[in-house]
Amino acid sequence: MSVQYNPPHPGAILREDILPARGLSVTEAARQLGVSRVTLSRIIHEQASITPEMALRIERWLGVENGGRAELWAGMQLDYDMWKARQRNKGA
């Protein structure tokens, strides 16, 4: 079954849900994740993807019990990337 709707970029979920719920700035969240502010900023502004390594960082940061399972974040990125690819290939 293919995804027929525009799934959100996982960075949008970090930006709109996770950081505000935790009361964190991008700088503080990046510090907690062990990445640069630029790296996290690119993800939350949907200019970079959640890599498998970043998905594992999110898992350690949020905890599996709090929605941080790495496979979930990697799967959201794959859903987003596949949807974008299908849009680019429509009518091709």
PDB file with one MODEL, atoms N, CA, C and O in Angstrom:
MODEL        1
ATOM      1  N   MET A   1       0.846  -1.172   0.000  1.00  0.00           N
ATOM      2  CA  MET A   1       0.000   0.000   0.000  1.00  0.00           C
ATOM      3  C   MET A   1       0.894   1.239   0.000  1.00  0.00           C
ATOM      4  O   MET A   1       1.815   1.341   0.811  1.00  0.00           O
ATOM      5  N   SER A   2       0.630   2.164  -0.891  1.00  0.00           N
ATOM      6  CA  SER A   2       1.448   3.368  -0.964  1.00  0.00           C
ATOM      7  C   SER A   2       0.807   4.508  -0.185  1.00  0.00           C
ATOM      8  O   SER A   2      -0.406   4.550   0.017  1.00  0.00           O
ATOM      9  N   VAL A   3       1.648   5.415   0.239  1.00  0.00           N
ATOM     10  CA  VAL A   3       1.175   6.587   0.959  1.00  0.00           C
ATOM     11  C   VAL A   3       0.631   7.581  -0.056  1.00  0.00           C
ATOM     12  O   VAL A   3       1.346   7.996  -0.969  1.00  0.00           O
ATOM     13  N   GLN A   4      -0.626   7.963   0.101  1.00  0.00           N
ATOM     14  CA  GLN A   4      -1.290   8.840  -0.862  1.00  0.00           C
ATOM     15  C   GLN A   4      -1.294  10.304  -0.435  1.00  0.00           C
ATOM     16  O   GLN A   4      -1.716  11.167  -1.205  1.00  0.00           O
ATOM     17  N   TYR A   5      -0.841  10.592   0.751  1.00  0.00           N
ATOM     18  CA  TYR A   5      -0.874  11.943   1.279  1.00  0.00           C
ATOM     19  C   TYR A   5       0.559  12.413   1.514  1.00  0.00           C
ATOM     20  O   TYR A   5       1.507  11.632   1.438  1.00  0.00           O
ATOM     21  N   ASN A   6       0.688  13.668   1.792  1.00  0.00           N
ATOM     22  CA  ASN A   6       2.003  14.232   2.042  1.00  0.00           C
ATOM     23  C   ASN A   6       2.374  14.005   3.505  1.00  0.00           C
ATOM     24  O   ASN A   6       1.918  14.751   4.372  1.00  0.00           O
ATOM     25  N   PRO A   7       3.192  12.991   3.798  1.00  0.00           N
ATOM     26  CA  PRO A   7       3.586  12.763   5.193  1.00  0.00           C
ATOM     27  C   PRO A   7       4.504  13.892   5.657  1.00  0.00           C
ATOM     28  O   PRO A   7       5.233  14.466   4.848  1.00  0.00           O
ATOM     29  N   PRO A   8       4.475  14.211   6.932  1.00  0.00           N
ATOM     30  CA  PRO A   8       5.338  15.290   7.418  1.00  0.00           C
ATOM     31  C   PRO A   8       6.802  14.871   7.437  1.00  0.00           C
ATOM     32  O   PRO A   8       7.129  13.703   7.647  1.00  0.00           O
ATOM     33  N   HIS A   9       7.660  15.833   7.217  1.00  0.00           N
ATOM     34  CA  HIS A   9       9.093  15.610   7.410  1.00  0.00           C
ATOM     35  C   HIS A   9       9.286  15.412   8.917  1.00  0.00           C
ATOM     36  O   HIS A   9       8.710  16.162   9.705  1.00  0.00           O
ATOM     37  N   PRO A  10      10.078  14.427   9.332  1.00  0.00           N
ATOM     38  CA  PRO A  10      10.253  14.217  10.769  1.00  0.00           C
ATOM     39  C   PRO A  10      10.845  15.429  11.486  1.00  0.00           C
ATOM     40  O   PRO A  10      10.640  15.597  12.689  1.00  0.00           O
ATOM     41  N   GLY A  11      11.564  16.258  10.773  1.00  0.00           N
ATOM     42  CA  GLY A  11      12.085  17.487  11.377  1.00  0.00           C
ATOM     43  C   GLY A  11      10.975  18.418  11.825  1.00  0.00           C
ATOM     44  O   GLY A  11      11.116  19.137  12.814  1.00  0.00           O
ATOM     45  N   ALA A  12       9.848  18.401  11.081  1.00  0.00           N
ATOM     46  CA  ALA A  12       8.703  19.232  11.461  1.00  0.00           C
ATOM     47  C   ALA A  12       8.131  18.760  12.794  1.00  0.00           C
ATOM     48  O   ALA A  12       7.677  19.572  13.601  1.00  0.00           O
ATOM     49  N   ILE A  13       8.151  17.463  13.022  1.00  0.00           N
ATOM     50  CA  ILE A  13       7.643  16.925  14.290  1.00  0.00           C
ATOM     51  C   ILE A  13       8.562  17.339  15.433  1.00  0.00           C
ATOM     52  O   ILE A  13       8.095  17.687  16.517  1.00  0.00           O
ATOM     53  N   LEU A  14       9.858  17.301  15.190  1.00  0.00           N
ATOM     54  CA  LEU A  14      10.794  17.783  16.203  1.00  0.00           C
ATOM     55  C   LEU A  14      10.531  19.259  16.500  1.00  0.00           C
ATOM     56  O   LEU A  14      10.454  19.662  17.661  1.00  0.00           O
ATOM     57  N   ARG A  15      10.394  20.054  15.447  1.00  0.00           N
ATOM     58  CA  ARG A  15      10.224  21.508  15.566  1.00  0.00           C
ATOM     59  C   ARG A  15       8.904  21.886  16.234  1.00  0.00           C
ATOM     60  O   ARG A  15       8.872  22.738  17.121  1.00  0.00           O
ATOM     61  N   GLU A  16       7.817  21.250  15.804  1.00  0.00           N
ATOM     62  CA  GLU A  16       6.486  21.670  16.235  1.00  0.00           C
ATOM     63  C   GLU A  16       5.997  20.966  17.498  1.00  0.00           C
ATOM     64  O   GLU A  16       5.174  21.514  18.232  1.00  0.00           O
ATOM     65  N   ASP A  17       6.490  19.770  17.756  1.00  0.00           N
ATOM     66  CA  ASP A  17       5.976  18.990  18.891  1.00  0.00           C
ATOM     67  C   ASP A  17       7.018  18.740  19.980  1.00  0.00           C
ATOM     68  O   ASP A  17       6.802  19.084  21.142  1.00  0.00           O
ATOM     69  N   ILE A  18       8.130  18.149  19.606  1.00  0.00           N
ATOM     70  CA  ILE A  18       9.091  17.668  20.602  1.00  0.00           C
ATOM     71  C   ILE A  18       9.799  18.819  21.326  1.00  0.00           C
ATOM     72  O   ILE A  18       9.800  18.859  22.556  1.00  0.00           O
ATOM     73  N   LEU A  19      10.397  19.749  20.584  1.00  0.00           N
ATOM     74  CA  LEU A  19      11.124  20.832  21.244  1.00  0.00           C
ATOM     75  C   LEU A  19      10.210  21.683  22.123  1.00  0.00           C
ATOM     76  O   LEU A  19      10.571  21.960  23.267  1.00  0.00           O
ATOM     77  N   PRO A  20       9.025  22.116  21.631  1.00  0.00           N
ATOM     78  CA  PRO A  20       8.151  22.901  22.511  1.00  0.00           C
ATOM     79  C   PRO A  20       7.688  22.117  23.746  1.00  0.00           C
ATOM     80  O   PRO A  20       7.623  22.673  24.842  1.00  0.00           O
ATOM     81  N   ALA A  21       7.369  20.838  23.574  1.00  0.00           N
ATOM     82  CA  ALA A  21       6.905  20.034  24.709  1.00  0.00           C
ATOM     83  C   ALA A  21       7.981  19.917  25.779  1.00  0.00           C
ATOM     84  O   ALA A  21       7.678  19.821  26.968  1.00  0.00           O
ATOM     85  N   ARG A  22       9.228  19.928  25.354  1.00  0.00           N
ATOM     86  CA  ARG A  22      10.336  19.813  26.304  1.00  0.00           C
ATOM     87  C   ARG A  22      10.869  21.178  26.724  1.00  0.00           C
ATOM     88  O   ARG A  22      11.767  21.268  27.562  1.00  0.00           O
ATOM     89  N   GLY A  23      10.316  22.240  26.142  1.00  0.00           N
ATOM     90  CA  GLY A  23      10.757  23.587  26.486  1.00  0.00           C
ATOM     91  C   GLY A  23      12.198  23.852  26.101  1.00  0.00           C
ATOM     92  O   GLY A  23      12.923  24.551  26.810  1.00  0.00           O
ATOM     93  N   LEU A  24      12.617  23.283  24.961  1.00  0.00           N
ATOM     94  CA  LEU A  24      14.018  23.375  24.553  1.00  0.00           C
ATOM     95  C   LEU A  24      14.217  24.291  23.355  1.00  0.00           C
ATOM     96  O   LEU A  24      13.392  24.344  22.443  1.00  0.00           O
ATOM     97  N   SER A  25      15.328  25.006  23.382  1.00  0.00           N
ATOM     98  CA  SER A  25      15.784  25.744  22.210  1.00  0.00           C
ATOM     99  C   SER A  25      16.486  24.760  21.285  1.00  0.00           C
ATOM    100  O   SER A  25      16.818  23.644  21.685  1.00  0.00           O
ATOM    101  N   VAL A  26      16.704  25.180  20.060  1.00  0.00           N
ATOM    102  CA  VAL A  26      17.452  24.340  19.117  1.00  0.00           C
ATOM    103  C   VAL A  26      18.858  24.099  19.661  1.00  0.00           C
ATOM    104  O   VAL A  26      19.381  22.988  19.573  1.00  0.00           O
ATOM    105  N   THR A  27      19.462  25.139  20.221  1.00  0.00           N
ATOM    106  CA  THR A  27      20.821  25.015  20.758  1.00  0.00           C
ATOM    107  C   THR A  27      20.886  23.967  21.864  1.00  0.00           C
ATOM    108  O   THR A  27      21.781  23.122  21.866  1.00  0.00           O
ATOM    109  N   GLU A  28      19.947  24.016  22.800  1.00  0.00           N
ATOM    110  CA  GLU A  28      19.959  23.065  23.914  1.00  0.00           C
ATOM    111  C   GLU A  28      19.637  21.652  23.438  1.00  0.00           C
ATOM    112  O   GLU A  28      20.263  20.691  23.885  1.00  0.00           O
ATOM    113  N   ALA A  29      18.671  21.518  22.541  1.00  0.00           N
ATOM    114  CA  ALA A  29      18.340  20.191  22.013  1.00  0.00           C
ATOM    115  C   ALA A  29      19.537  19.603  21.269  1.00  0.00           C
ATOM    116  O   ALA A  29      19.832  18.416  21.409  1.00  0.00           O
ATOM    117  N   ALA A  30      20.220  20.419  20.489  1.00  0.00           N
ATOM    118  CA  ALA A  30      21.402  19.945  19.764  1.00  0.00           C
ATOM    119  C   ALA A  30      22.477  19.480  20.745  1.00  0.00           C
ATOM    120  O   ALA A  30      23.121  18.455  20.524  1.00  0.00           O
ATOM    121  N   ARG A  31      22.666  20.228  21.818  1.00  0.00           N
ATOM    122  CA  ARG A  31      23.644  19.840  22.827  1.00  0.00           C
ATOM    123  C   ARG A  31      23.276  18.479  23.425  1.00  0.00           C
ATOM    124  O   ARG A  31      24.126  17.600  23.567  1.00  0.00           O
ATOM    125  N   GLN A  32      21.998  18.321  23.771  1.00  0.00           N
ATOM    126  CA  GLN A  32      21.554  17.057  24.353  1.00  0.00           C
ATOM    127  C   GLN A  32      21.699  15.892  23.382  1.00  0.00           C
ATOM    128  O   GLN A  32      21.995  14.769  23.790  1.00  0.00           O
ATOM    129  N   LEU A  33      21.489  16.164  22.093  1.00  0.00           N
ATOM    130  CA  LEU A  33      21.617  15.123  21.069  1.00  0.00           C
ATOM    131  C   LEU A  33      23.074  14.845  20.707  1.00  0.00           C
ATOM    132  O   LEU A  33      23.378  13.806  20.121  1.00  0.00           O
ATOM    133  N   GLY A  34      23.970  15.758  21.047  1.00  0.00           N
ATOM    134  CA  GLY A  34      25.383  15.587  20.713  1.00  0.00           C
ATOM    135  C   GLY A  34      25.693  15.926  19.268  1.00  0.00           C
ATOM    136  O   GLY A  34      26.591  15.342  18.663  1.00  0.00           O
ATOM    137  N   VAL A  35      24.937  16.885  18.712  1.00  0.00           N
ATOM    138  CA  VAL A  35      25.180  17.345  17.338  1.00  0.00           C
ATOM    139  C   VAL A  35      25.312  18.868  17.352  1.00  0.00           C
ATOM    140  O   VAL A  35      24.999  19.523  18.345  1.00  0.00           O
ATOM    141  N   SER A  36      25.775  19.408  16.246  1.00  0.00           N
ATOM    142  CA  SER A  36      25.887  20.863  16.169  1.00  0.00           C
ATOM    143  C   SER A  36      24.502  21.488  16.011  1.00  0.00           C
ATOM    144  O   SER A  36      23.557  20.848  15.550  1.00  0.00           O
ATOM    145  N   ARG A  37      24.415  22.749  16.405  1.00  0.00           N
ATOM    146  CA  ARG A  37      23.163  23.487  16.237  1.00  0.00           C
ATOM    147  C   ARG A  37      22.786  23.544  14.760  1.00  0.00           C
ATOM    148  O   ARG A  37      21.611  23.426  14.410  1.00  0.00           O
ATOM    149  N   VAL A  38      23.776  23.724  13.899  1.00  0.00           N
ATOM    150  CA  VAL A  38      23.529  23.786  12.451  1.00  0.00           C
ATOM    151  C   VAL A  38      22.918  22.479  11.959  1.00  0.00           C
ATOM    152  O   VAL A  38      21.972  22.495  11.171  1.00  0.00           O
ATOM    153  N   THR A  39      23.447  21.356  12.413  1.00  0.00           N
ATOM    154  CA  THR A  39      22.916  20.051  11.996  1.00  0.00           C
ATOM    155  C   THR A  39      21.450  19.922  12.376  1.00  0.00           C
ATOM    156  O   THR A  39      20.618  19.564  11.542  1.00  0.00           O
ATOM    157  N   LEU A  40      21.129  20.213  13.637  1.00  0.00           N
ATOM    158  CA  LEU A  40      19.737  20.094  14.067  1.00  0.00           C
ATOM    159  C   LEU A  40      18.855  21.120  13.376  1.00  0.00           C
ATOM    160  O   LEU A  40      17.721  20.812  13.011  1.00  0.00           O
ATOM    161  N   SER A  41      19.352  22.318  13.194  1.00  0.00           N
ATOM    162  CA  SER A  41      18.575  23.362  12.524  1.00  0.00           C
ATOM    163  C   SER A  41      18.213  22.942  11.098  1.00  0.00           C
ATOM    164  O   SER A  41      17.085  23.157  10.654  1.00  0.00           O
ATOM    165  N   ARG A  42      19.160  22.350  10.388  1.00  0.00           N
ATOM    166  CA  ARG A  42      18.884  21.884   9.021  1.00  0.00           C
ATOM    167  C   ARG A  42      17.800  20.809   9.012  1.00  0.00           C
ATOM    168  O   ARG A  42      16.967  20.777   8.106  1.00  0.00           O
ATOM    169  N   ILE A  43      17.805  19.936  10.007  1.00  0.00           N
ATOM    170  CA  ILE A  43      16.778  18.890  10.085  1.00  0.00           C
ATOM    171  C   ILE A  43      15.420  19.504  10.392  1.00  0.00           C
ATOM    172  O   ILE A  43      14.436  19.200   9.718  1.00  0.00           O
ATOM    173  N   ILE A  44      15.358  20.367  11.405  1.00  0.00           N
ATOM    174  CA  ILE A  44      14.046  20.889  11.792  1.00  0.00           C
ATOM    175  C   ILE A  44      13.468  21.869  10.778  1.00  0.00           C
ATOM    176  O   ILE A  44      12.268  22.142  10.786  1.00  0.00           O
ATOM    177  N   HIS A  45      14.332  22.402   9.899  1.00  0.00           N
ATOM    178  CA  HIS A  45      13.834  23.260   8.818  1.00  0.00           C
ATOM    179  C   HIS A  45      13.694  22.488   7.508  1.00  0.00           C
ATOM    180  O   HIS A  45      13.558  23.068   6.431  1.00  0.00           O
ATOM    181  N   GLU A  46      13.730  21.162   7.634  1.00  0.00           N
ATOM    182  CA  GLU A  46      13.452  20.243   6.528  1.00  0.00           C
ATOM    183  C   GLU A  46      14.427  20.389   5.363  1.00  0.00           C
ATOM    184  O   GLU A  46      14.070  20.171   4.205  1.00  0.00           O
ATOM    185  N   GLN A  47      15.658  20.758   5.689  1.00  0.00           N
ATOM    186  CA  GLN A  47      16.706  20.885   4.681  1.00  0.00           C
ATOM    187  C   GLN A  47      17.667  19.699   4.715  1.00  0.00           C
ATOM    188  O   GLN A  47      18.534  19.568   3.851  1.00  0.00           O
ATOM    189  N   ALA A  48      17.505  18.835   5.723  1.00  0.00           N
ATOM    190  CA  ALA A  48      18.343  17.643   5.854  1.00  0.00           C
ATOM    191  C   ALA A  48      17.469  16.504   6.376  1.00  0.00           C
ATOM    192  O   ALA A  48      16.431  16.729   6.997  1.00  0.00           O
ATOM    193  N   SER A  49      17.906  15.309   6.115  1.00  0.00           N
ATOM    194  CA  SER A  49      17.157  14.108   6.496  1.00  0.00           C
ATOM    195  C   SER A  49      17.587  13.584   7.856  1.00  0.00           C
ATOM    196  O   SER A  49      18.673  13.881   8.352  1.00  0.00           O
ATOM    197  N   ILE A  50      16.694  12.792   8.440  1.00  0.00           N
ATOM    198  CA  ILE A  50      17.028  12.022   9.632  1.00  0.00           C
ATOM    199  C   ILE A  50      17.802  10.800   9.134  1.00  0.00           C
ATOM    200  O   ILE A  50      17.235   9.925   8.479  1.00  0.00           O
ATOM    201  N   THR A  51      19.072  10.747   9.441  1.00  0.00           N
ATOM    202  CA  THR A  51      19.896   9.604   9.054  1.00  0.00           C
ATOM    203  C   THR A  51      19.703   8.487  10.080  1.00  0.00           C
ATOM    204  O   THR A  51      19.172   8.732  11.163  1.00  0.00           O
ATOM    205  N   PRO A  52      20.126   7.272   9.754  1.00  0.00           N
ATOM    206  CA  PRO A  52      20.051   6.215  10.759  1.00  0.00           C
ATOM    207  C   PRO A  52      20.788   6.593  12.049  1.00  0.00           C
ATOM    208  O   PRO A  52      20.314   6.297  13.145  1.00  0.00           O
ATOM    209  N   GLU A  53      21.939   7.241  11.918  1.00  0.00           N
ATOM    210  CA  GLU A  53      22.686   7.678  13.111  1.00  0.00           C
ATOM    211  C   GLU A  53      21.866   8.681  13.923  1.00  0.00           C
ATOM    212  O   GLU A  53      21.810   8.583  15.149  1.00  0.00           O
ATOM    213  N   MET A  54      21.231   9.643  13.254  1.00  0.00           N
ATOM    214  CA  MET A  54      20.414  10.623  13.966  1.00  0.00           C
ATOM    215  C   MET A  54      19.205   9.941  14.606  1.00  0.00           C
ATOM    216  O   MET A  54      18.809  10.302  15.715  1.00  0.00           O
ATOM    217  N   ALA A  55      18.626   8.978  13.933  1.00  0.00           N
ATOM    218  CA  ALA A  55      17.493   8.242  14.502  1.00  0.00           C
ATOM    219  C   ALA A  55      17.909   7.547  15.798  1.00  0.00           C
ATOM    220  O   ALA A  55      17.144   7.514  16.762  1.00  0.00           O
ATOM    221  N   LEU A  56      19.108   6.997  15.819  1.00  0.00           N
ATOM    222  CA  LEU A  56      19.606   6.364  17.046  1.00  0.00           C
ATOM    223  C   LEU A  56      19.858   7.397  18.144  1.00  0.00           C
ATOM    224  O   LEU A  56      19.622   7.126  19.321  1.00  0.00           O
ATOM    225  N   ARG A  57      20.335   8.578  17.759  1.00  0.00           N
ATOM    226  CA  ARG A  57      20.534   9.654  18.743  1.00  0.00           C
ATOM    227  C   ARG A  57      19.185  10.067  19.346  1.00  0.00           C
ATOM    228  O   ARG A  57      19.072  10.278  20.554  1.00  0.00           O
ATOM    229  N   ILE A  58      18.176  10.178  18.492  1.00  0.00           N
ATOM    230  CA  ILE A  58      16.840  10.548  18.971  1.00  0.00           C
ATOM    231  C   ILE A  58      16.310   9.471  19.910  1.00  0.00           C
ATOM    232  O   ILE A  58      15.684   9.777  20.925  1.00  0.00           O
ATOM    233  N   GLU A  59      16.559   8.226  19.572  1.00  0.00           N
ATOM    234  CA  GLU A  59      16.111   7.122  20.433  1.00  0.00           C
ATOM    235  C   GLU A  59      16.740   7.226  21.822  1.00  0.00           C
ATOM    236  O   GLU A  59      16.052   7.076  22.832  1.00  0.00           O
ATOM    237  N   ARG A  60      18.048   7.483  21.868  1.00  0.00           N
ATOM    238  CA  ARG A  60      18.722   7.623  23.171  1.00  0.00           C
ATOM    239  C   ARG A  60      18.216   8.857  23.908  1.00  0.00           C
ATOM    240  O   ARG A  60      18.085   8.840  25.132  1.00  0.00           O
ATOM    241  N   TRP A  61      17.935   9.917  23.175  1.00  0.00           N
ATOM    242  CA  TRP A  61      17.518  11.193  23.759  1.00  0.00           C
ATOM    243  C   TRP A  61      16.099  11.126  24.326  1.00  0.00           C
ATOM    244  O   TRP A  61      15.870  11.500  25.477  1.00  0.00           O
ATOM    245  N   LEU A  62      15.156  10.654  23.525  1.00  0.00           N
ATOM    246  CA  LEU A  62      13.755  10.618  23.953  1.00  0.00           C
ATOM    247  C   LEU A  62      13.423   9.383  24.771  1.00  0.00           C
ATOM    248  O   LEU A  62      12.581   9.417  25.667  1.00  0.00           O
ATOM    249  N   GLY A  63      14.101   8.291  24.444  1.00  0.00           N
ATOM    250  CA  GLY A  63      13.756   7.011  25.056  1.00  0.00           C
ATOM    251  C   GLY A  63      12.654   6.336  24.256  1.00  0.00           C
ATOM    252  O   GLY A  63      11.734   6.996  23.773  1.00  0.00           O
ATOM    253  N   VAL A  64      12.749   5.045  24.122  1.00  0.00           N
ATOM    254  CA  VAL A  64      11.769   4.269  23.351  1.00  0.00           C
ATOM    255  C   VAL A  64      10.365   4.471  23.910  1.00  0.00           C
ATOM    256  O   VAL A  64       9.399   4.574  23.154  1.00  0.00           O
ATOM    257  N   GLU A  65      10.257   4.527  25.234  1.00  0.00           N
ATOM    258  CA  GLU A  65       8.941   4.664  25.870  1.00  0.00           C
ATOM    259  C   GLU A  65       8.279   6.016  25.598  1.00  0.00           C
ATOM    260  O   GLU A  65       7.083   6.182  25.835  1.00  0.00           O
ATOM    261  N   ASN A  66       9.056   6.981  25.099  1.00  0.00           N
ATOM    262  CA  ASN A  66       8.525   8.318  24.812  1.00  0.00           C
ATOM    263  C   ASN A  66       8.459   8.616  23.321  1.00  0.00           C
ATOM    264  O   ASN A  66       8.510   9.778  22.919  1.00  0.00           O
ATOM    265  N   GLY A  67       8.347   7.587  22.506  1.00  0.00           N
ATOM    266  CA  GLY A  67       8.234   7.789  21.063  1.00  0.00           C
ATOM    267  C   GLY A  67       9.552   7.976  20.350  1.00  0.00           C
ATOM    268  O   GLY A  67       9.587   8.492  19.233  1.00  0.00           O
ATOM    269  N   GLY A  68      10.636   7.562  20.979  1.00  0.00           N
ATOM    270  CA  GLY A  68      11.940   7.780  20.384  1.00  0.00           C
ATOM    271  C   GLY A  68      12.511   6.619  19.605  1.00  0.00           C
ATOM    272  O   GLY A  68      13.667   6.673  19.184  1.00  0.00           O
ATOM    273  N   ARG A  69      11.729   5.560  19.400  1.00  0.00           N
ATOM    274  CA  ARG A  69      12.272   4.380  18.716  1.00  0.00           C
ATOM    275  C   ARG A  69      12.890   4.764  17.369  1.00  0.00           C
ATOM    276  O   ARG A  69      12.233   5.383  16.532  1.00  0.00           O
ATOM    277  N   ALA A  70      14.145   4.396  17.169  1.00  0.00           N
ATOM    278  CA  ALA A  70      14.897   4.785  15.973  1.00  0.00           C
ATOM    279  C   ALA A  70      14.174   4.381  14.687  1.00  0.00           C
ATOM    280  O   ALA A  70      14.137   5.145  13.722  1.00  0.00           O
ATOM    281  N   GLU A  71      13.603   3.176  14.680  1.00  0.00           N
ATOM    282  CA  GLU A  71      12.918   2.702  13.472  1.00  0.00           C
ATOM    283  C   GLU A  71      11.719   3.587  13.119  1.00  0.00           C
ATOM    284  O   GLU A  71      11.394   3.759  11.945  1.00  0.00           O
ATOM    285  N   LEU A  72      11.076   4.136  14.125  1.00  0.00           N
ATOM    286  CA  LEU A  72       9.956   5.047  13.886  1.00  0.00           C
ATOM    287  C   LEU A  72      10.425   6.299  13.152  1.00  0.00           C
ATOM    288  O   LEU A  72       9.822   6.711  12.162  1.00  0.00           O
ATOM    289  N   TRP A  73      11.509   6.901  13.647  1.00  0.00           N
ATOM    290  CA  TRP A  73      12.032   8.132  13.029  1.00  0.00           C
ATOM    291  C   TRP A  73      12.594   7.862  11.637  1.00  0.00           C
ATOM    292  O   TRP A  73      12.390   8.654  10.717  1.00  0.00           O
ATOM    293  N   ALA A  74      13.299   6.749  11.487  1.00  0.00           N
ATOM    294  CA  ALA A  74      13.833   6.392  10.161  1.00  0.00           C
ATOM    295  C   ALA A  74      12.687   6.095   9.206  1.00  0.00           C
ATOM    296  O   ALA A  74      12.754   6.450   8.029  1.00  0.00           O
ATOM    297  N   GLY A  75      11.636   5.449   9.699  1.00  0.00           N
ATOM    298  CA  GLY A  75      10.474   5.141   8.866  1.00  0.00           C
ATOM    299  C   GLY A  75       9.738   6.397   8.432  1.00  0.00           C
ATOM    300  O   GLY A  75       9.273   6.483   7.295  1.00  0.00           O
ATOM    301  N   MET A  76       9.627   7.377   9.330  1.00  0.00           N
ATOM    302  CA  MET A  76       8.992   8.648   8.953  1.00  0.00           C
ATOM    303  C   MET A  76       9.784   9.326   7.845  1.00  0.00           C
ATOM    304  O   MET A  76       9.209   9.892   6.916  1.00  0.00           O
ATOM    305  N   GLN A  77      11.121   9.263   7.952  1.00  0.00           N
ATOM    306  CA  GLN A  77      11.954   9.872   6.914  1.00  0.00           C
ATOM    307  C   GLN A  77      11.770   9.141   5.594  1.00  0.00           C
ATOM    308  O   GLN A  77      11.669   9.775   4.544  1.00  0.00           O
ATOM    309  N   LEU A  78      11.724   7.805   5.636  1.00  0.00           N
ATOM    310  CA  LEU A  78      11.525   7.025   4.416  1.00  0.00           C
ATOM    311  C   LEU A  78      10.163   7.332   3.789  1.00  0.00           C
ATOM    312  O   LEU A  78      10.067   7.505   2.574  1.00  0.00           O
ATOM    313  N   ASP A  79       9.115   7.400   4.606  1.00  0.00           N
ATOM    314  CA  ASP A  79       7.785   7.741   4.078  1.00  0.00           C
ATOM    315  C   ASP A  79       7.811   9.097   3.385  1.00  0.00           C
ATOM    316  O   ASP A  79       7.260   9.258   2.296  1.00  0.00           O
ATOM    317  N   TYR A  80       8.454  10.070   4.021  1.00  0.00           N
ATOM    318  CA  TYR A  80       8.548  11.414   3.449  1.00  0.00           C
ATOM    319  C   TYR A  80       9.336  11.382   2.138  1.00  0.00           C
ATOM    320  O   TYR A  80       8.901  11.945   1.133  1.00  0.00           O
ATOM    321  N   ASP A  81      10.493  10.722   2.153  1.00  0.00           N
ATOM    322  CA  ASP A  81      11.338  10.658   0.955  1.00  0.00           C
ATOM    323  C   ASP A  81      10.642   9.940  -0.192  1.00  0.00           C
ATOM    324  O   ASP A  81      10.743  10.369  -1.342  1.00  0.00           O
ATOM    325  N   MET A  82       9.933   8.845   0.105  1.00  0.00           N
ATOM    326  CA  MET A  82       9.222   8.112  -0.942  1.00  0.00           C
ATOM    327  C   MET A  82       8.094   8.958  -1.527  1.00  0.00           C
ATOM    328  O   MET A  82       7.887   8.963  -2.741  1.00  0.00           O
ATOM    329  N   TRP A  83       7.372   9.668  -0.678  1.00  0.00           N
ATOM    330  CA  TRP A  83       6.296  10.527  -1.169  1.00  0.00           C
ATOM    331  C   TRP A  83       6.865  11.592  -2.101  1.00  0.00           C
ATOM    332  O   TRP A  83       6.313  11.850  -3.171  1.00  0.00           O
ATOM    333  N   LYS A  84       7.980  12.215  -1.684  1.00  0.00           N
ATOM    334  CA  LYS A  84       8.614  13.245  -2.522  1.00  0.00           C
ATOM    335  C   LYS A  84       9.061  12.644  -3.865  1.00  0.00           C
ATOM    336  O   LYS A  84       8.878  13.263  -4.913  1.00  0.00           O
ATOM    337  N   ALA A  85       9.641  11.450  -3.833  1.00  0.00           N
ATOM    338  CA  ALA A  85      10.099  10.799  -5.059  1.00  0.00           C
ATOM    339  C   ALA A  85       8.921  10.500  -5.979  1.00  0.00           C
ATOM    340  O   ALA A  85       9.014  10.690  -7.192  1.00  0.00           O
ATOM    341  N   ARG A  86       7.809  10.032  -5.405  1.00  0.00           N
ATOM    342  CA  ARG A  86       6.619   9.762  -6.220  1.00  0.00           C
ATOM    343  C   ARG A  86       6.087  11.042  -6.859  1.00  0.00           C
ATOM    344  O   ARG A  86       5.640  11.028  -8.006  1.00  0.00           O
ATOM    345  N   GLN A  87       6.135  12.134  -6.126  1.00  0.00           N
ATOM    346  CA  GLN A  87       5.679  13.411  -6.689  1.00  0.00           C
ATOM    347  C   GLN A  87       6.545  13.836  -7.853  1.00  0.00           C
ATOM    348  O   GLN A  87       6.045  14.330  -8.864  1.00  0.00           O
ATOM    349  N   ARG A  88       7.847  13.644  -7.709  1.00  0.00           N
ATOM    350  CA  ARG A  88       8.780  14.024  -8.782  1.00  0.00           C
ATOM    351  C   ARG A  88       8.599  13.143 -10.012  1.00  0.00           C
ATOM    352  O   ARG A  88       8.847  13.586 -11.134  1.00  0.00           O
ATOM    353  N   ASN A  89       8.162  11.883  -9.808  1.00  0.00           N
ATOM    354  CA  ASN A  89       8.066  10.929 -10.917  1.00  0.00           C
ATOM    355  C   ASN A  89       6.668  10.789 -11.496  1.00  0.00           C
ATOM    356  O   ASN A  89       6.454   9.974 -12.394  1.00  0.00           O
ATOM    357  N   LYS A  90       5.718  11.560 -11.005  1.00  0.00           N
ATOM    358  CA  LYS A  90       4.360  11.499 -11.568  1.00  0.00           C
ATOM    359  C   LYS A  90       4.402  11.896 -13.032  1.00  0.00           C
ATOM    360  O   LYS A  90       4.990  12.913 -13.400  1.00  0.00           O
ATOM    361  N   GLY A  91       3.777  11.089 -13.850  1.00  0.00           N
ATOM    362  CA  GLY A  91       3.698  11.381 -15.274  1.00  0.00           C
ATOM    363  C   GLY A  91       4.978  11.111 -16.036  1.00  0.00           C
ATOM    364  O   GLY A  91       5.054  11.386 -17.234  1.00  0.00           O
ATOM    365  N   ALA A  92       5.988  10.576 -15.361  1.00  0.00           N
ATOM    366  CA  ALA A  92       7.253  10.299 -16.039  1.00  0.00           C
ATOM    367  C   ALA A  92       7.194   9.003 -16.803  1.00  0.00           C
ATOM    368  O   ALA A  92       8.176   8.613 -17.435  1.00  0.00           O
TER     369      ALA A  92
ENDMDL
END
